[in-house]
Amino acid sequence: MKFRYLAFLLVPVFSTAALAAGYTGPGAQPVITVAAAKEAADDTPVVLQGFVTKKINNDDKYEFKDNTGTITVEIDNEDLPATPFNEKTKVKLTGEVEKHLMSREVDVDIVEIIN
């Protein structure tokens, strides 16, 4: 009996995820440069490649740089890769734009080291 209720609860979750994954219209493509991220709307998906150049403060804020500029990124400790990296290591950051009153930053969900 419990299994039947669980199935009814999970079906809408999986069907919604499948529909969202197939959308290719406006807003579906992630921003791929710092310059574009600085102009993007709040919650816009972002996939950036470049370098984390320095830690800004004791929180989870870092400076990220690509060929188009620099932007502040927020990377939680649990989202950092297991392999150590530095300002000379090329990385791929996946996350979303956070729009503040006077600035924008990227809230990073995944950090991947690019060889």
C-alpha positions as CSV (number, residue, x, y, z in Angstrom):
1,M,0.0,0.0,0.0
2,K,2.8,2.5,0.9
3,F,4.6,1.7,-2.4
4,R,1.5,2.9,-4.3
5,Y,1.5,6.2,-2.5
6,L,5.2,6.6,-3.1
7,A,4.7,6.0,-6.8
8,F,2.0,8.7,-7.0
9,L,4.3,11.2,-5.3
10,L,7.4,10.5,-7.5
11,V,5.6,10.4,-10.9
12,P,5.1,14.2,-11.1
13,V,8.7,14.9,-10.0
14,F,10.2,12.7,-12.7
15,S,7.8,13.9,-15.4
16,T,8.6,17.6,-14.6
17,A,12.3,17.0,-14.7
18,A,12.0,15.3,-18.1
19,L,10.0,18.2,-19.6
20,A,12.5,20.8,-18.2
21,A,15.5,18.9,-19.6
22,G,14.1,19.0,-23.1
23,Y,13.4,22.7,-23.4
24,T,15.7,24.4,-25.9
25,G,14.0,27.8,-26.3
26,P,15.0,31.3,-25.0
27,G,16.8,31.2,-21.7
28,A,17.7,27.5,-22.0
29,Q,21.3,28.1,-22.9
30,P,23.7,28.9,-20.1
31,V,25.8,32.1,-20.1
32,I,29.5,31.1,-20.9
33,T,31.5,34.3,-20.3
34,V,32.1,36.6,-17.4
35,A,31.0,39.6,-19.5
36,A,27.7,37.9,-20.2
37,A,27.2,36.9,-16.6
38,K,27.7,40.5,-15.5
39,E,24.7,41.5,-17.7
40,A,22.5,38.4,-17.1
41,A,19.3,38.3,-15.1
42,D,19.1,36.8,-11.6
43,D,19.1,32.9,-11.6
44,T,20.5,32.7,-15.2
45,P,22.4,29.4,-15.6
46,V,26.2,29.9,-16.0
47,V,29.0,27.6,-17.2
48,L,32.3,29.5,-17.1
49,Q,35.9,28.3,-18.0
50,G,38.9,30.2,-16.6
51,F,40.8,30.7,-13.4
52,V,40.0,31.3,-9.8
53,T,42.6,34.0,-9.1
54,K,42.2,34.7,-5.4
55,K,40.1,34.2,-2.3
56,I,38.4,37.5,-1.5
57,N,37.6,37.0,2.2
58,N,37.1,34.3,4.9
59,D,33.6,33.5,3.5
60,D,33.2,31.4,0.3
61,K,34.0,34.3,-2.1
62,Y,36.6,34.1,-4.8
63,E,37.6,36.2,-7.8
64,F,37.2,34.3,-11.1
65,K,38.8,35.5,-14.4
66,D,38.3,34.5,-18.0
67,N,39.2,36.3,-21.3
68,T,36.3,38.7,-20.9
69,G,36.9,40.0,-17.4
70,T,36.6,39.1,-13.7
71,I,33.6,38.4,-11.4
72,T,33.1,37.4,-7.8
73,V,32.0,33.8,-7.4
74,E,30.7,32.0,-4.3
75,I,31.9,28.5,-3.8
76,D,30.8,26.5,-0.8
77,N,33.5,24.3,0.7
78,E,31.5,21.2,-0.1
79,D,31.5,22.2,-3.8
80,L,35.3,22.5,-4.1
81,P,37.0,19.6,-5.9
82,A,38.9,17.0,-4.0
83,T,42.0,17.8,-6.0
84,P,43.8,21.0,-4.8
85,F,44.0,23.8,-7.4
86,N,45.5,27.3,-7.6
87,E,45.4,30.5,-9.7
88,K,47.1,28.7,-12.6
89,T,44.7,25.8,-12.8
90,K,42.0,26.1,-15.4
91,V,38.6,25.3,-14.0
92,K,35.0,25.0,-15.2
93,L,32.4,26.5,-12.9
94,T,28.7,25.6,-13.2
95,G,26.1,27.6,-11.3
96,E,23.8,30.6,-11.6
97,V,23.9,34.4,-11.5
98,E,23.0,36.1,-8.3
99,K,21.9,39.7,-8.9
100,H,22.4,42.1,-6.0
101,L,21.4,45.7,-5.8
102,M,24.6,47.1,-7.3
103,S,26.5,44.0,-8.5
104,R,26.3,40.4,-9.8
105,E,28.1,37.3,-8.7
106,V,28.0,33.6,-9.6
107,D,26.7,31.1,-7.0
108,V,28.8,28.0,-8.0
109,D,27.3,24.5,-7.7
110,I,30.1,22.5,-9.4
111,V,33.8,23.1,-9.8
112,E,35.7,20.9,-12.3
113,I,39.4,21.0,-13.0
114,I,40.2,21.1,-16.7
115,N,43.4,19.5,-17.9
